[in-house]
Structure formats: structure tokens, C-alpha cells
Amino acid sequence: MIAGSVSMKHLSPPGPFSPSTERGGTNADLSRHVPNPFSTRFVTPGQVAWVGDENYFDQLVARWKALKGRASIIGVHGSGKSTLLEYFVPLIGNVIWRRDAEGCVVFDTLSDYASIEDSATERLPTLWLQLRRTALPSMVIPWKELHRGRLLVIDGYEQLSRWQQASVLVRTKLRSVSLLVTSHRRTWLGTLCKLSISSSTARQVVSQLTAGRDDFAESSEEEIRGRLLAHGGNMRDVLMELYDQYEDQRKKMTGEVKSNS
């Protein structure tokens, strides 16, 4: 099993902003129009880049092959599992169909891959589902499209019941379909890696999100560590809390301007 902490960085949000760049503007004026650096559009897995040992993904690919294409990524809520998938899956698969957490198909090129059995390649034709508890009733695994030589990715495997998990394991095995899942706890699959967020990594993420911004007080590593502990290592919840803190600061700043005008 490959273990270690997650390192992430953010693609730079708009900034920096200063009064000199906006005619007649002040920091308070600008804060009403500048996007919150912790908004979903900035912190969603598809927008958060991975940073770490340059050999890490080579190790994961080697581990994936050793596990014969059937493995799980383990970690608590907000530990970087979905972010890891965004960068690891393209190394082993060619995504031809994807369903998001709301049950909506967001990518579909199945018609271009109509053969019953795909030729053996390094990157397997991949079907990718993201599960959330609220979306389960509408979740349907497209079994008729899962042929030999394809890869099924399930993000949120723990959302399935034990019976459903067992069914997925058996049906993919019988069809010679590779399987990669993320889960909060150990599964019957081999563990590809176990993820956790360190306080130093969390602070790095926050610093990168707020780079060039003078409208948000930078958090110390000690403060970030406290937030991370309070949320059980869930970086997603830490960022949500910082979103609220930023909005409170924005309201306070704009309120002070009004009272002085």
C-alpha cells in the first residue's frame, strides 16, 4: 500500500486587485466584486492541481498493475480522493462515459466504442461514476456497456450497500472489467493508497488560493491545524469554513465603509 499525505495547489484565482487598477475604487468596493477564493469553482477536484513527489504517480501505476487492475483508494471525507482520481485515471484509462454526483451524464462517447471486446491497450476505455447519498436513487451502473477490457471507476463506493458492493465485485470480475473505487474505509479490493491531509499541506492550499489577495488575512499553520482537527481531517469542510469567514470579512469591510461615508 502506498501511503502519505496529499499535496495540492490551486490554479490561480483572479488577482491581485488594488484600488489603483479600478478607477475611483477602494479595497472595500472591490471586495464586493472579487470572487470568494474558496468558492466551489476554485476548489472543486477538477480545478485543484496535485503537487508532490514527481515519482508518486509512477508508483501508483506500478501498484495498480501489481493489483491486476482492481483496487481502492482509501481516505476520510475531504482527504483528496476525488482530486487524485482526476490525475490518476487519465494515466490508466480513456474516459468514454462519466456521470456526476447529481446523476447527470456529463460525458458520453460510447457510440465511438461499440465493439463488444476492446483491444488490449495501456489506457482502458473507462466508465466513471461519482456517487453521493442524495443521488443514489437515480444512480444506475451501465452494465451493458461494461465489456471485457474496460475500466469502471466508482467515486464514493461506500455509498453502496454491502450487497451492492459485492454485486459490483462479482459482476466486474466475471466480465473481466477492471475496477477502481474510492472509499472511506477498507474494501474487499486491494488498497492502491491511503490518503490524509497534513496541516502544512492544508496551509499551502489556503496560501495558494489566496495568493495576491490583500482582502483576506492569511491563516497560520497552527490555525489551519486546529481547523483540520476540528473537521476530522476533512479539507473540504475547512475550505467551506474559510468561505464563510471570507464572506464575514467582506460584510464587515463593506459595513465599515458605509458607516464612514
Accessible surface in RSA format (square Angstrom, percent):
REM  Atomic radii and reference values for relative SASA: ProtOr
REM  Chains: A
REM  Algorithm: Lee & Richards
REM  Probe-radius: 1.40
REM  Slices: 20
REM RES _ NUM      All-atoms   Total-Side   Main-Chain    Non-polar    All polar
REM                ABS   REL    ABS   REL    ABS   REL    ABS   REL    ABS   REL
RES MET A   1   117.35  60.8  63.63  42.1  53.72 127.9  60.02  51.0  57.33  75.9
RES ILE A   2    29.17  16.6  25.62  19.1   3.55   8.6  29.12  21.0   0.05   0.1
RES ALA A   3    67.44  62.0  41.39  63.9  26.05  59.3  41.72  58.8  25.72  68.1
RES GLY A   4    38.38  47.3   0.00   N/A  38.38  47.3  34.36  94.3   4.02   9.0
RES SER A   5    63.24  53.4  35.53  47.4  27.71  63.8  11.46  24.4  51.78  72.5
RES VAL A   6     0.00   0.0   0.00   0.0   0.00   0.0   0.00   0.0   0.00   0.0
RES SER A   7    24.92  21.1  23.97  32.0   0.95   2.2   2.94   6.3  21.98  30.8
RES MET A   8    12.24   6.3  12.24   8.1   0.00   0.0   9.81   8.3   2.43   3.2
RES LYS A   9    91.48  44.6  91.45  56.1   0.03   0.1  35.46  31.9  56.01  59.7
RES HIS A  10    14.20   7.8   4.38   3.0   9.82  25.1   4.38   4.5   9.82  11.4
RES LEU A  11   100.00  55.7  95.17  68.1   4.83  12.2  98.88  69.4   1.12   3.0
RES SER A  12   100.98  85.3  69.96  93.4  31.03  71.5  34.22  72.9  66.77  93.5
RES PRO A  13     8.78   6.4   0.66   0.6   8.12  29.5   1.43   1.2   7.35  45.7
RES PRO A  14    60.62  44.2  47.69  43.5  12.93  47.0  59.92  49.5   0.70   4.4
RES GLY A  15    40.49  49.9   0.00   N/A  40.49  49.9   3.60   9.9  36.89  82.6
RES PRO A  16   101.37  73.9  83.75  76.3  17.62  64.1  83.87  69.2  17.50 108.8
RES PHE A  17    58.62  29.3  53.05  32.9   5.57  14.5  53.36  32.4   5.26  15.0
RES SER A  18    37.17  31.4  37.01  49.4   0.16   0.4  30.62  65.2   6.56   9.2
RES PRO A  19    57.22  41.7  51.57  47.0   5.65  20.5  51.80  42.8   5.42  33.7
RES SER A  20   108.11  91.4  63.87  85.2  44.24 101.9  59.19 126.0  48.92  68.5
RES THR A  21    91.34  65.0  58.63  59.4  32.72  78.0  64.99  87.3  26.36  39.8
RES GLU A  22    77.63  44.6  75.34  57.0   2.29   5.4   8.17  15.8  69.46  56.7
RES ARG A  23   248.64 104.4 205.17 104.6  43.47 103.5  92.27 126.1 156.37  94.8
RES GLY A  24    76.36  94.2   0.00   N/A  76.36  94.2  42.92 117.8  33.44  74.9
RES GLY A  25    16.57  20.4   0.00   N/A  16.57  20.4   7.06  19.4   9.51  21.3
RES THR A  26    62.37  44.4  61.47  62.3   0.90   2.1  62.22  83.6   0.14   0.2
RES ASN A  27    58.23  40.2  53.35  51.6   4.87  11.7  13.78  33.2  44.45  43.0
RES ALA A  28     4.95   4.6   3.51   5.4   1.44   3.3   3.51   4.9   1.44   3.8
RES ASP A  29    37.98  26.6  37.98  37.8   0.00   0.0  15.08  35.5  22.90  22.8
RES LEU A  30    16.53   9.2  16.51  11.8   0.02   0.0  16.53  11.6   0.00   0.0
RES SER A  31     2.70   2.3   1.77   2.4   0.93   2.1   2.58   5.5   0.12   0.2
RES ARG A  32   111.10  46.6  84.78  43.2  26.32  62.7  40.83  55.8  70.27  42.6
RES HIS A  33   146.22  79.9 115.84  80.5  30.38  77.7  83.69  86.2  62.53  72.8
RES VAL A  34     7.30   4.8   4.19   3.8   3.11   7.5   5.40   4.7   1.90   5.2
RES PRO A  35    24.36  17.8  14.48  13.2   9.88  35.9  24.36  20.1   0.00   0.0
RES ASN A  36     5.59   3.9   3.03   2.9   2.56   6.2   3.03   7.3   2.56   2.5
RES PRO A  37     0.00   0.0   0.00   0.0   0.00   0.0   0.00   0.0   0.00   0.0
RES PHE A  38     6.12   3.1   0.00   0.0   6.12  15.9   0.00   0.0   6.12  17.5
RES SER A  39    19.02  16.1  18.02  24.1   1.00   2.3  11.13  23.7   7.89  11.1
RES THR A  40   105.54  75.1  99.41 100.8   6.13  14.6  62.39  83.8  43.15  65.2
RES ARG A  41   147.04  61.7 131.43  67.0  15.61  37.2  59.05  80.7  88.00  53.3
RES PHE A  42    20.79  10.4  20.79  12.9   0.00   0.0  20.79  12.6   0.00   0.0
RES VAL A  43    31.46  20.7  19.41  17.6  12.05  29.0  19.41  16.9  12.05  32.7
RES THR A  44    48.45  34.5  44.32  44.9   4.13   9.8  23.33  31.3  25.11  38.0
RES PRO A  45    37.35  27.2  37.13  33.8   0.23   0.8  37.35  30.8   0.00   0.0
RES GLY A  46    45.64  56.3   0.00   N/A  45.64  56.3  21.07  57.8  24.57  55.0
RES GLN A  47    77.40  43.3  76.97  56.2   0.43   1.0   6.51  13.9  70.89  53.8
RES VAL A  48     8.85   5.8   8.85   8.0   0.00   0.0   8.85   7.7   0.00   0.0
RES ALA A  49    12.95  11.9  12.91  19.9   0.04   0.1  12.91  18.2   0.04   0.1
RES TRP A  50    34.25  13.7  12.86   6.2  21.39  50.2  11.19   6.0  23.06  37.4
RES VAL A  51    47.42  31.2  43.43  39.3   3.99   9.6  47.14  41.0   0.28   0.8
RES GLY A  52    47.34  58.4   0.00   N/A  47.34  58.4  22.62  62.1  24.72  55.4
RES ASP A  53    84.80  59.4  61.74  61.4  23.06  54.5  36.75  86.5  48.05  47.9
RES GLU A  54   158.43  91.0 126.35  95.6  32.08  76.4  54.25 104.9 104.18  85.1
RES ASN A  55    76.34  52.6  76.34  73.8   0.00   0.0  11.21  27.0  65.13  63.0
RES TYR A  56    27.85  13.0  27.85  15.8   0.00   0.0  25.56  19.2   2.29   2.8
RES PHE A  57    37.21  18.6  37.21  23.0   0.00   0.0  37.21  22.6   0.00   0.0
RES ASP A  58    96.55  67.6  89.41  89.0   7.14  16.9  27.15  63.9  69.41  69.2
RES GLN A  59    79.52  44.5  72.53  53.0   6.99  16.6  33.26  70.8  46.26  35.1
RES LEU A  60     0.00   0.0   0.00   0.0   0.00   0.0   0.00   0.0   0.00   0.0
RES VAL A  61    31.86  21.0  31.86  28.8   0.00   0.0  31.86  27.7   0.00   0.0
RES ALA A  62    61.64  56.7  50.80  78.4  10.84  24.7  56.13  79.0   5.51  14.6
RES ARG A  63    65.94  27.7  61.27  31.2   4.67  11.1  15.43  21.1  50.52  30.6
RES TRP A  64    14.78   5.9  14.78   7.2   0.00   0.0   3.98   2.1  10.80  17.5
RES LYS A  65   123.10  60.1 105.28  64.6  17.82  42.4  70.26  63.2  52.83  56.3
RES ALA A  66    74.16  68.2  40.71  62.8  33.45  76.1  53.59  75.5  20.57  54.5
RES LEU A  67    39.85  22.2  26.86  19.2  12.99  32.7  30.66  21.5   9.19  24.7
RES LYS A  68   173.34  84.6 148.36  91.0  24.98  59.5 106.99  96.3  66.34  70.7
RES GLY A  69     8.73  10.8   0.00   N/A   8.73  10.8   6.87  18.9   1.86   4.2
RES ARG A  70    36.48  15.3  33.39  17.0   3.09   7.4  21.64  29.6  14.84   9.0
RES ALA A  71     0.00   0.0   0.00   0.0   0.00   0.0   0.00   0.0   0.00   0.0
RES SER A  72     0.00   0.0   0.00   0.0   0.00   0.0   0.00   0.0   0.00   0.0
RES ILE A  73     0.00   0.0   0.00   0.0   0.00   0.0   0.00   0.0   0.00   0.0
RES ILE A  74     5.86   3.3   5.86   4.4   0.00   0.0   5.86   4.2   0.00   0.0
RES GLY A  75     4.00   4.9   0.00   N/A   4.00   4.9   4.00  11.0   0.00   0.0
RES VAL A  76    72.96  48.0  71.59  64.8   1.37   3.3  72.77  63.2   0.18   0.5
RES HIS A  77    91.13  49.8  88.54  61.5   2.60   6.6  61.37  63.3  29.76  34.6
RES GLY A  78     7.24   8.9   0.00   N/A   7.24   8.9   5.17  14.2   2.07   4.6
RES SER A  79     0.08   0.1   0.00   0.0   0.08   0.2   0.00   0.0   0.08   0.1
RES GLY A  80     9.60  11.8   0.00   N/A   9.60  11.8   6.63  18.2   2.97   6.6
RES LYS A  81    17.29   8.4  15.33   9.4   1.96   4.7   9.03   8.1   8.26   8.8
RES SER A  82    14.06  11.9  10.69  14.3   3.37   7.8   6.67  14.2   7.39  10.4
RES THR A  83     8.25   5.9   7.74   7.9   0.51   1.2   0.00   0.0   8.25  12.5
RES LEU A  84     0.00   0.0   0.00   0.0   0.00   0.0   0.00   0.0   0.00   0.0
RES LEU A  85     0.37   0.2   0.37   0.3   0.00   0.0   0.37   0.3   0.00   0.0
RES GLU A  86    41.84  24.0  30.96  23.4  10.88  25.9   4.11   8.0  37.73  30.8
RES TYR A  87    80.07  37.4  71.83  40.9   8.24  21.4  59.28  44.5  20.79  25.6
RES PHE A  88     0.00   0.0   0.00   0.0   0.00   0.0   0.00   0.0   0.00   0.0
RES VAL A  89     0.00   0.0   0.00   0.0   0.00   0.0   0.00   0.0   0.00   0.0
RES PRO A  90    60.37  44.0  53.97  49.2   6.40  23.3  55.10  45.5   5.27  32.7
RES LEU A  91    86.05  47.9  67.58  48.3  18.46  46.4  69.88  49.1  16.17  43.5
RES ILE A  92     6.48   3.7   5.40   4.0   1.08   2.6   5.86   4.2   0.62   1.7
RES GLY A  93     0.53   0.7   0.00   N/A   0.53   0.7   0.00   0.0   0.53   1.2
RES ASN A  94    45.76  31.6  45.59  44.1   0.17   0.4   3.72   9.0  42.03  40.6
RES VAL A  95    34.08  22.4  23.85  21.6  10.23  24.7  23.85  20.7  10.23  27.7
RES ILE A  96     0.75   0.4   0.75   0.6   0.00   0.0   0.75   0.5   0.00   0.0
RES TRP A  97    12.17   4.9  12.17   5.9   0.00   0.0   3.47   1.8   8.71  14.1
RES ARG A  98    54.18  22.7  54.18  27.6   0.00   0.0   8.70  11.9  45.48  27.6
RES ARG A  99    35.73  15.0  35.73  18.2   0.00   0.0   1.82   2.5  33.92  20.6
RES ASP A 100    37.94  26.6  36.14  36.0   1.81   4.3  18.37  43.2  19.58  19.5
RES ALA A 101    14.02  12.9  13.16  20.3   0.86   2.0  13.16  18.5   0.86   2.3
RES GLU A 102   128.47  73.8 108.97  82.4  19.50  46.4  43.95  85.0  84.52  69.0
RES GLY A 103    19.87  24.5   0.00   N/A  19.87  24.5   2.96   8.1  16.91  37.9
RES CYS A 104    70.11  53.0  64.66  72.1   5.45  12.8  21.43  54.3  48.68  52.5
RES VAL A 105    67.15  44.2  37.47  33.9  29.68  71.5  37.47  32.6  29.68  80.5
RES VAL A 106    85.61  56.3  49.99  45.3  35.62  85.8  57.88  50.3  27.73  75.2
RES PHE A 107    93.74  46.9  88.33  54.7   5.42  14.1  93.22  56.5   0.52   1.5
RES ASP A 108    84.41  59.1  54.29  54.0  30.11  71.2  17.05  40.1  67.36  67.2
RES THR A 109    39.25  27.9  36.59  37.1   2.66   6.3  36.49  49.0   2.76   4.2
RES LEU A 110    24.18  13.5  20.74  14.8   3.45   8.7  20.86  14.7   3.32   8.9
RES SER A 111   102.45  86.6  70.22  93.7  32.24  74.3  57.51 122.5  44.94  63.0
RES ASP A 112   108.18  75.8  75.21  74.9  32.97  78.0  24.59  57.9  83.59  83.4
RES TYR A 113    67.01  31.3  62.01  35.3   5.00  13.0  41.27  31.0  25.74  31.7
RES ALA A 114    86.74  79.7  55.19  85.2  31.55  71.8  63.13  88.9  23.60  62.5
RES SER A 115    59.82  50.6  45.78  61.1  14.04  32.3  48.87 104.1  10.95  15.3
RES ILE A 116   143.53  81.7 138.52 103.2   5.01  12.1 138.52  99.7   5.01  13.6
RES GLU A 117   104.22  59.8  86.35  65.3  17.87  42.5  22.28  43.1  81.94  66.9
RES ASP A 118    19.57  13.7   9.29   9.2  10.28  24.3   5.24  12.3  14.33  14.3
RES SER A 119    87.74  74.1  68.37  91.2  19.37  44.6  55.22 117.6  32.52  45.6
RES ALA A 120   106.15  97.6  69.92 107.9  36.23  82.4  76.22 107.3  29.94  79.3
RES THR A 121    75.65  53.8  54.05  54.8  21.61  51.5  62.19  83.5  13.47  20.4
RES GLU A 122   138.17  79.3 117.15  88.6  21.03  50.1  63.57 123.0  74.60  60.9
RES ARG A 123   113.40  47.6 106.54  54.3   6.85  16.3  42.57  58.2  70.83  42.9
RES LEU A 124    29.26  16.3  29.26  20.9   0.00   0.0  29.26  20.5   0.00   0.0
RES PRO A 125     9.96   7.3   9.96   9.1   0.00   0.0   9.96   8.2   0.00   0.0
RES THR A 126     0.00   0.0   0.00   0.0   0.00   0.0   0.00   0.0   0.00   0.0
RES LEU A 127     0.00   0.0   0.00   0.0   0.00   0.0   0.00   0.0   0.00   0.0
RES TRP A 128     8.21   3.3   8.21   4.0   0.00   0.0   7.26   3.9   0.95   1.5
RES LEU A 129     0.76   0.4   0.76   0.5   0.00   0.0   0.76   0.5   0.00   0.0
RES GLN A 130    38.29  21.4  35.87  26.2   2.42   5.8   2.11   4.5  36.18  27.4
RES LEU A 131     4.25   2.4   3.84   2.7   0.41   1.0   4.21   3.0   0.04   0.1
RES ARG A 132    79.10  33.2  78.94  40.2   0.16   0.4  40.85  55.8  38.25  23.2
RES ARG A 133   165.53  69.5 157.28  80.2   8.25  19.6  65.05  88.9 100.48  60.9
RES THR A 134   125.41  89.2  95.47  96.8  29.94  71.4  88.21 118.5  37.20  56.2
RES ALA A 135    11.14  10.2   5.29   8.2   5.85  13.3  11.12  15.7   0.03   0.1
RES LEU A 136    41.18  22.9  32.98  23.6   8.20  20.6  33.38  23.4   7.81  21.0
RES PRO A 137   125.40  91.4  81.99  74.7  43.41 157.8  95.85  79.1  29.54 183.6
RES SER A 138    63.54  53.7  46.34  61.8  17.20  39.6  50.70 108.0  12.84  18.0
RES MET A 139    29.23  15.1  16.03  10.6  13.20  31.4  15.78  13.4  13.45  17.8
RES VAL A 140    99.26  65.3  94.43  85.5   4.84  11.7  97.55  84.8   1.71   4.6
RES ILE A 141    17.94  10.2  10.64   7.9   7.31  17.6  10.64   7.7   7.31  19.8
RES PRO A 142    21.66  15.8  13.44  12.3   8.22  29.9  21.66  17.9   0.00   0.0
RES TRP A 143    36.08  14.5  33.38  16.2   2.70   6.3  23.28  12.4  12.80  20.8
RES LYS A 144   169.38  82.6 146.22  89.7  23.16  55.2  97.97  88.2  71.41  76.1
RES GLU A 145    37.03  21.3  37.03  28.0   0.00   0.0   2.29   4.4  34.74  28.4
RES LEU A 146     0.78   0.4   0.00   0.0   0.78   2.0   0.00   0.0   0.78   2.1
RES HIS A 147    34.91  19.1  30.06  20.9   4.84  12.4  25.81  26.6   9.10  10.6
RES ARG A 148   125.06  52.5 120.93  61.6   4.13   9.8  27.87  38.1  97.19  58.9
RES GLY A 149    20.91  25.8   0.00   N/A  20.91  25.8  20.54  56.4   0.37   0.8
RES ARG A 150     0.12   0.0   0.00   0.0   0.12   0.3   0.00   0.0   0.12   0.1
RES LEU A 151     0.03   0.0   0.03   0.0   0.00   0.0   0.03   0.0   0.00   0.0
RES LEU A 152     0.00   0.0   0.00   0.0   0.00   0.0   0.00   0.0   0.00   0.0
RES VAL A 153     0.00   0.0   0.00   0.0   0.00   0.0   0.00   0.0   0.00   0.0
RES ILE A 154     0.83   0.5   0.83   0.6   0.00   0.0   0.83   0.6   0.00   0.0
RES ASP A 155     8.15   5.7   8.15   8.1   0.00   0.0   0.00   0.0   8.15   8.1
RES GLY A 156     4.75   5.9   0.00   N/A   4.75   5.9   4.75  13.0   0.00   0.0
RES TYR A 157     0.73   0.3   0.73   0.4   0.00   0.0   0.70   0.5   0.03   0.0
RES GLU A 158    19.52  11.2  11.20   8.5   8.32  19.8   6.91  13.4  12.62  10.3
RES GLN A 159    22.87  12.8  13.98  10.2   8.89  21.2   0.36   0.8  22.51  17.1
RES LEU A 160     5.92   3.3   1.77   1.3   4.14  10.4   1.87   1.3   4.04  10.9
RES SER A 161    56.38  47.6  43.89  58.6  12.50  28.8  50.44 107.4   5.94   8.3
RES ARG A 162   146.99  61.7 141.65  72.2   5.34  12.7  64.27  87.8  82.72  50.1
RES TRP A 163   192.74  77.3 184.53  89.3   8.21  19.3 159.75  85.2  33.00  53.5
RES GLN A 164    68.04  38.0  66.86  48.9   1.18   2.8  12.32  26.2  55.72  42.3
RES GLN A 165    14.45   8.1  14.45  10.6   0.00   0.0   0.00   0.0  14.45  11.0
RES ALA A 166    36.39  33.5  35.44  54.7   0.95   2.2  36.39  51.2   0.00   0.0
RES SER A 167    27.88  23.6  19.50  26.0   8.38  19.3  15.31  32.6  12.56  17.6
RES VAL A 168     3.93   2.6   3.93   3.6   0.00   0.0   3.93   3.4   0.00   0.0
RES LEU A 169    24.70  13.8  23.42  16.8   1.28   3.2  23.67  16.6   1.03   2.8
RES VAL A 170    84.38  55.5  81.03  73.4   3.35   8.1  84.38  73.3   0.00   0.0
RES ARG A 171    89.84  37.7  88.48  45.1   1.36   3.2  26.03  35.6  63.81  38.7
RES THR A 172     0.01   0.0   0.00   0.0   0.01   0.0   0.00   0.0   0.01   0.0
RES LYS A 173   133.62  65.2 121.82  74.7  11.80  28.1  76.51  68.9  57.10  60.8
RES LEU A 174   141.04  78.5 111.93  80.1  29.11  73.2 115.12  80.8  25.92  69.7
RES ARG A 175    80.97  34.0  71.39  36.4   9.59  22.8  28.56  39.0  52.41  31.8
RES SER A 176    50.38  42.6  29.35  39.2  21.03  48.4  24.00  51.1  26.39  37.0
RES VAL A 177     2.69   1.8   0.00   0.0   2.69   6.5   0.71   0.6   1.98   5.4
RES SER A 178    20.32  17.2  17.34  23.1   2.98   6.9   2.15   4.6  18.17  25.5
RES LEU A 179     0.00   0.0   0.00   0.0   0.00   0.0   0.00   0.0   0.00   0.0
RES LEU A 180     0.00   0.0   0.00   0.0   0.00   0.0   0.00   0.0   0.00   0.0
RES VAL A 181     0.00   0.0   0.00   0.0   0.00   0.0   0.00   0.0   0.00   0.0
RES THR A 182     0.36   0.3   0.36   0.4   0.00   0.0   0.00   0.0   0.36   0.5
RES SER A 183     1.77   1.5   1.77   2.4   0.00   0.0   0.00   0.0   1.77   2.5
RES HIS A 184    49.57  27.1  33.02  22.9  16.55  42.3  15.41  15.9  34.16  39.8
RES ARG A 185   124.20  52.1 119.99  61.2   4.21  10.0  57.47  78.5  66.72  40.4
RES ARG A 186   171.25  71.9 155.82  79.4  15.43  36.7  57.38  78.4 113.87  69.0
RES THR A 187    23.05  16.4   2.67   2.7  20.38  48.6  10.16  13.6  12.90  19.5
RES TRP A 188   147.72  59.3 110.68  53.6  37.04  87.0  90.25  48.1  57.47  93.2
RES LEU A 189    15.02   8.4   7.81   5.6   7.21  18.1  10.67   7.5   4.35  11.7
RES GLY A 190    29.76  36.7   0.00   N/A  29.76  36.7  20.97  57.5   8.80  19.7
RES THR A 191     8.54   6.1   4.91   5.0   3.63   8.7   4.83   6.5   3.70   5.6
RES LEU A 192     0.00   0.0   0.00   0.0   0.00   0.0   0.00   0.0   0.00   0.0
RES CYS A 193     0.00   0.0   0.00   0.0   0.00   0.0   0.00   0.0   0.00   0.0
RES LYS A 194   109.99  53.7 106.84  65.6   3.15   7.5  49.18  44.3  60.81  64.8
RES LEU A 195     7.01   3.9   1.25   0.9   5.77  14.5   1.55   1.1   5.47  14.7
RES SER A 196    62.69  53.0  61.63  82.3   1.05   2.4  40.15  85.5  22.53  31.6
RES ILE A 197    15.82   9.0   0.02   0.0  15.80  38.1   0.29   0.2  15.53  42.1
RES SER A 198    38.53  32.6  29.55  39.4   8.98  20.7  36.66  78.1   1.88   2.6
RES SER A 199    17.43  14.7  12.44  16.6   4.99  11.5   2.94   6.3  14.48  20.3
RES SER A 200    62.05  52.4  54.33  72.5   7.72  17.8  34.24  72.9  27.81  39.0
RES THR A 201     8.63   6.1   6.92   7.0   1.71   4.1   1.60   2.1   7.03  10.6
RES ALA A 202     0.00   0.0   0.00   0.0   0.00   0.0   0.00   0.0   0.00   0.0
RES ARG A 203    81.34  34.2  81.34  41.5   0.00   0.0   6.48   8.9  74.86  45.4
RES GLN A 204    66.55  37.2  60.45  44.2   6.10  14.5  27.57  58.7  38.98  29.6
RES VAL A 205     3.52   2.3   3.52   3.2   0.00   0.0   3.52   3.1   0.00   0.0
RES VAL A 206     1.59   1.0   1.59   1.4   0.00   0.0   1.59   1.4   0.00   0.0
RES SER A 207    33.95  28.7  27.27  36.4   6.68  15.4  25.97  55.3   7.98  11.2
RES GLN A 208    42.50  23.8  38.15  27.9   4.35  10.3  26.03  55.4  16.47  12.5
RES LEU A 209     1.08   0.6   1.08   0.8   0.00   0.0   1.08   0.8   0.00   0.0
RES THR A 210    12.99   9.2   7.43   7.5   5.57  13.3   2.33   3.1  10.66  16.1
RES ALA A 211    55.97  51.5  40.55  62.6  15.42  35.1  48.89  68.9   7.07  18.7
RES GLY A 212    46.18  56.9   0.00   N/A  46.18  56.9  29.27  80.3  16.91  37.9
RES ARG A 213    21.75   9.1   2.31   1.2  19.43  46.3   3.46   4.7  18.29  11.1
RES ASP A 214    98.27  68.8  64.30  64.0  33.97  80.3  46.24 108.8  52.03  51.9
RES ASP A 215    16.67  11.7   9.62   9.6   7.05  16.7  11.68  27.5   4.99   5.0
RES PHE A 216    13.99   7.0   0.01   0.0  13.98  36.4   1.29   0.8  12.69  36.3
RES ALA A 217    70.93  65.2  55.61  85.8  15.32  34.9  66.10  93.1   4.83  12.8
RES GLU A 218   107.76  61.9  77.63  58.7  30.13  71.7  28.26  54.7  79.50  64.9
RES SER A 219     2.72   2.3   0.80   1.1   1.92   4.4   1.17   2.5   1.55   2.2
RES SER A 220    57.05  48.2  51.65  68.9   5.40  12.4  44.99  95.8  12.06  16.9
RES GLU A 221    62.69  36.0  59.34  44.9   3.35   8.0  18.21  35.2  44.48  36.3
RES GLU A 222   119.25  68.5 113.48  85.9   5.77  13.7  57.97 112.1  61.28  50.0
RES GLU A 223    70.07  40.2  58.65  44.4  11.42  27.2  36.10  69.8  33.97  27.7
RES ILE A 224     0.01   0.0   0.01   0.0   0.00   0.0   0.01   0.0   0.00   0.0
RES ARG A 225    86.89  36.5  86.89  44.3   0.00   0.0  33.78  46.2  53.11  32.2
RES GLY A 226    37.04  45.7   0.00   N/A  37.04  45.7  31.81  87.3   5.24  11.7
RES ARG A 227    36.59  15.4  32.41  16.5   4.18  10.0  13.32  18.2  23.27  14.1
RES LEU A 228    11.36   6.3  11.16   8.0   0.21   0.5  11.31   7.9   0.05   0.1
RES LEU A 229   136.32  75.9 116.98  83.7  19.35  48.6 118.86  83.5  17.47  47.0
RES ALA A 230    84.47  77.7  41.06  63.4  43.41  98.7  53.98  76.0  30.49  80.8
RES HIS A 231    57.09  31.2  41.50  28.8  15.59  39.9  38.91  40.1  18.18  21.2
RES GLY A 232    55.18  68.0   0.00   N/A  55.18  68.0  39.58 108.6  15.60  34.9
RES GLY A 233    20.31  25.1   0.00   N/A  20.31  25.1  17.23  47.3   3.08   6.9
RES ASN A 234    14.10   9.7  14.10  13.6   0.00   0.0   3.20   7.7  10.90  10.5
RES MET A 235     3.70   1.9   3.70   2.4   0.00   0.0   3.70   3.1   0.00   0.0
RES ARG A 236   103.52  43.5  99.17  50.6   4.35  10.4  53.03  72.5  50.48  30.6
RES ASP A 237    49.42  34.6  47.61  47.4   1.81   4.3   5.68  13.4  43.73  43.6
RES VAL A 238     0.00   0.0   0.00   0.0   0.00   0.0   0.00   0.0   0.00   0.0
RES LEU A 239    13.05   7.3  13.05   9.3   0.00   0.0  13.05   9.2   0.00   0.0
RES MET A 240   115.77  60.0 112.88  74.7   2.88   6.9 102.88  87.5  12.89  17.1
RES GLU A 241    65.76  37.8  60.81  46.0   4.95  11.8  24.39  47.2  41.37  33.8
RES LEU A 242     0.00   0.0   0.00   0.0   0.00   0.0   0.00   0.0   0.00   0.0
RES TYR A 243    82.50  38.5  82.50  46.9   0.00   0.0  42.11  31.6  40.39  49.8
RES ASP A 244    84.62  59.3  83.14  82.8   1.48   3.5  25.04  58.9  59.58  59.4
RES GLN A 245    45.99  25.7  41.68  30.5   4.31  10.3  27.34  58.2  18.65  14.1
RES TYR A 246     2.68   1.3   2.44   1.4   0.24   0.6   2.31   1.7   0.37   0.5
RES GLU A 247    39.52  22.7  39.52  29.9   0.00   0.0  15.77  30.5  23.75  19.4
RES ASP A 248    87.78  61.5  82.21  81.8   5.57  13.2  26.46  62.3  61.32  61.2
RES GLN A 249    48.51  27.1  45.34  33.1   3.17   7.5  28.97  61.7  19.53  14.8
RES ARG A 250    35.95  15.1  32.44  16.5   3.52   8.4  23.79  32.5  12.17   7.4
RES LYS A 251   138.71  67.7 129.88  79.7   8.82  21.0  80.35  72.3  58.36  62.2
RES LYS A 252   142.76  69.6 131.05  80.4  11.71  27.9  84.12  75.7  58.64  62.5
RES MET A 253    52.80  27.3  50.27  33.3   2.54   6.0  51.75  44.0   1.06   1.4
RES THR A 254    16.20  11.5  16.20  16.4   0.00   0.0   3.59   4.8  12.61  19.1
RES GLY A 255    33.82  41.7   0.00   N/A  33.82  41.7  28.30  77.7   5.52  12.4
RES GLU A 256    89.01  51.1  86.69  65.6   2.31   5.5  34.67  67.1  54.33  44.4
RES VAL A 257    56.68  37.3  53.33  48.3   3.35   8.1  55.72  48.4   0.95   2.6
RES LYS A 258   149.94  73.1 136.02  83.5  13.92  33.1  80.34  72.3  69.59  74.1
RES SER A 259    90.50  76.5  50.73  67.7  39.77  91.6  53.57 114.1  36.94  51.7
RES ASN A 260   128.27  88.5  92.05  89.0  36.21  87.2  30.84  74.2  97.42  94.2
RES SER A 261   122.03 103.1  53.26  71.1  68.76 158.4  73.46 156.4  48.56  68.0
END  Absolute sums over single chains surface
CHAIN  1 A    13317.1      10673.3       2643.9       7427.9       5889.3
END  Absolute sums over all chains
TOTAL         13317.1      10673.3       2643.9       7427.9       5889.3
